[in-house]
């Protein structure tokens, strides 16, 4: 499944799982793009756990200066904090088709903007009975940025996500290894995850610092420390 047109400059941000800090990293990416003089459209087409607001989508929309993007009517929002297919099985509305979601994203993207799209959970989160987030990435024809939490288990999760993307022909721009806690001594694997991933993967693996306050200045500082510009050069 693929889109019918060539998508403009941008990236799709996915996670190795849920709660790895995708939204924080995505907002930092938006502020880094603004700092480089780009205008940005940032959209989260699928969000569950909305009670009632889509908190992640609101954060992205506010970061790019277009708060209305969080409430586009053609996007998918569900109250239950489940994968879209699971939410549907629990009597939530069925998500729009991937073509409809992609069309909604394109319709609200300004012609000169860099498009940043954030996924829901990991790459293989089921959307419909026969589709996943990976299919939405392919429909939008965007390259991928993978966010992973620096903790025990991240090696297999990250390598599997990269392999999953590559097997589907999705370009992977890089991996952002996110410090989700200020306690860097919480597990011994914390010290070895980064060098192993950098050795195993032929793409940038960037360490992203823990962000205690998600202010624009703090997010921009974190983006600069992580050198996210190494990924942004691919968005020119």
NORDAGI-V820995 format. One record per pair of residues at least 24 apart in sequence whose ideal C-beta (glycine too) atoms are under 6 Angstrom apart, sorted by the first residue. I is the first residue (numbers start at 0). J is the second residue. D is the distance in Angstrom with one decimal. If there is no record, write none. Layout:
i=I j=J d=D
i=I j=J d=D
//
This chain:
i=0 j=134 d=5.3
i=0 j=137 d=6.0
i=0 j=138 d=5.6
i=1 j=137 d=5.6
i=2 j=101 d=5.8
i=2 j=138 d=5.3
i=2 j=140 d=5.0
i=6 j=139 d=5.7
i=6 j=140 d=4.4
i=6 j=141 d=5.8
i=7 j=114 d=5.9
i=8 j=113 d=5.2
i=8 j=234 d=5.0
i=9 j=113 d=5.4
i=9 j=114 d=3.2
i=9 j=115 d=5.9
i=9 j=141 d=5.4
i=10 j=141 d=5.8
i=10 j=142 d=5.5
i=10 j=144 d=5.1
i=11 j=116 d=4.8
i=11 j=136 d=4.8
i=11 j=141 d=4.2
i=11 j=143 d=5.4
i=12 j=117 d=4.8
i=12 j=144 d=4.9
i=13 j=118 d=4.3
i=13 j=122 d=5.1
i=13 j=145 d=5.8
i=14 j=121 d=5.6
i=14 j=146 d=4.9
i=15 j=121 d=5.9
i=15 j=147 d=4.4
i=15 j=156 d=4.0
i=15 j=157 d=5.4
i=15 j=160 d=5.0
i=16 j=121 d=5.1
i=17 j=120 d=4.4
i=19 j=146 d=5.3
i=19 j=147 d=5.9
i=19 j=148 d=4.2
i=20 j=146 d=6.0
i=20 j=177 d=4.1
i=20 j=179 d=5.3
i=21 j=117 d=5.8
i=21 j=146 d=4.7
i=22 j=55 d=4.4
i=22 j=58 d=5.4
i=23 j=210 d=5.6
i=24 j=146 d=4.9
i=24 j=175 d=5.1
i=24 j=177 d=5.9
i=24 j=207 d=5.9
i=25 j=117 d=4.9
i=26 j=58 d=5.8
i=26 j=62 d=4.4
i=26 j=218 d=5.3
i=27 j=218 d=4.2
i=27 j=221 d=5.2
i=27 j=222 d=4.1
i=28 j=227 d=5.8
i=29 j=62 d=4.4
i=29 j=63 d=5.3
i=30 j=215 d=5.5
i=30 j=218 d=4.9
i=30 j=219 d=4.3
i=31 j=222 d=3.9
i=31 j=227 d=5.0
i=32 j=113 d=5.6
i=34 j=219 d=5.9
i=37 j=113 d=4.9
i=38 j=112 d=4.9
i=39 j=63 d=4.3
i=39 j=112 d=5.8
i=39 j=113 d=5.2
i=39 j=115 d=6.0
i=40 j=108 d=4.5
i=40 j=109 d=6.0
i=40 j=112 d=4.3
i=40 j=114 d=5.2
i=41 j=115 d=4.5
i=42 j=68 d=5.4
i=42 j=104 d=5.3
i=42 j=116 d=5.6
i=43 j=117 d=4.6
i=44 j=74 d=5.1
i=44 j=100 d=4.6
i=44 j=104 d=5.9
i=45 j=75 d=4.7
i=45 j=83 d=5.9
i=45 j=119 d=4.4
i=46 j=76 d=5.7
i=47 j=77 d=4.2
i=47 j=80 d=5.6
i=47 j=81 d=5.7
i=47 j=86 d=5.5
i=48 j=80 d=3.4
i=49 j=76 d=4.8
i=49 j=78 d=5.8
i=50 j=78 d=5.8
i=71 j=103 d=5.7
i=71 j=107 d=5.9
i=73 j=103 d=3.7
i=74 j=103 d=5.9
i=82 j=124 d=4.9
i=82 j=125 d=5.2
i=83 j=126 d=4.7
i=84 j=125 d=3.8
i=94 j=126 d=5.5
i=97 j=130 d=5.8
i=97 j=134 d=5.6
i=97 j=135 d=5.2
i=97 j=138 d=4.6
i=101 j=138 d=4.5
i=101 j=139 d=5.2
i=113 j=234 d=5.5
i=122 j=160 d=5.4
i=122 j=163 d=5.5
i=133 j=167 d=5.7
i=136 j=169 d=5.6
i=142 j=170 d=4.1
i=142 j=172 d=5.0
i=143 j=169 d=5.3
i=143 j=171 d=4.9
i=144 j=172 d=5.2
i=145 j=174 d=4.8
i=146 j=175 d=5.0
i=146 j=177 d=5.7
i=147 j=174 d=6.0
i=147 j=176 d=5.6
i=148 j=177 d=5.5
i=148 j=179 d=4.6
i=149 j=176 d=5.0
i=149 j=178 d=5.5
i=149 j=189 d=5.8
i=149 j=192 d=5.5
i=151 j=186 d=5.1
i=151 j=188 d=4.6
i=153 j=192 d=5.3
i=154 j=195 d=5.9
i=157 j=196 d=5.9
i=171 j=202 d=5.6
i=172 j=230 d=4.9
i=172 j=233 d=5.1
i=173 j=202 d=5.0
i=173 j=203 d=3.8
i=173 j=230 d=4.9
i=174 j=204 d=4.6
i=175 j=205 d=5.3
i=175 j=207 d=4.9
i=176 j=206 d=5.2
i=177 j=207 d=4.6
i=178 j=208 d=5.5
i=178 j=209 d=4.0
i=181 j=209 d=4.8
i=203 j=229 d=5.1
//
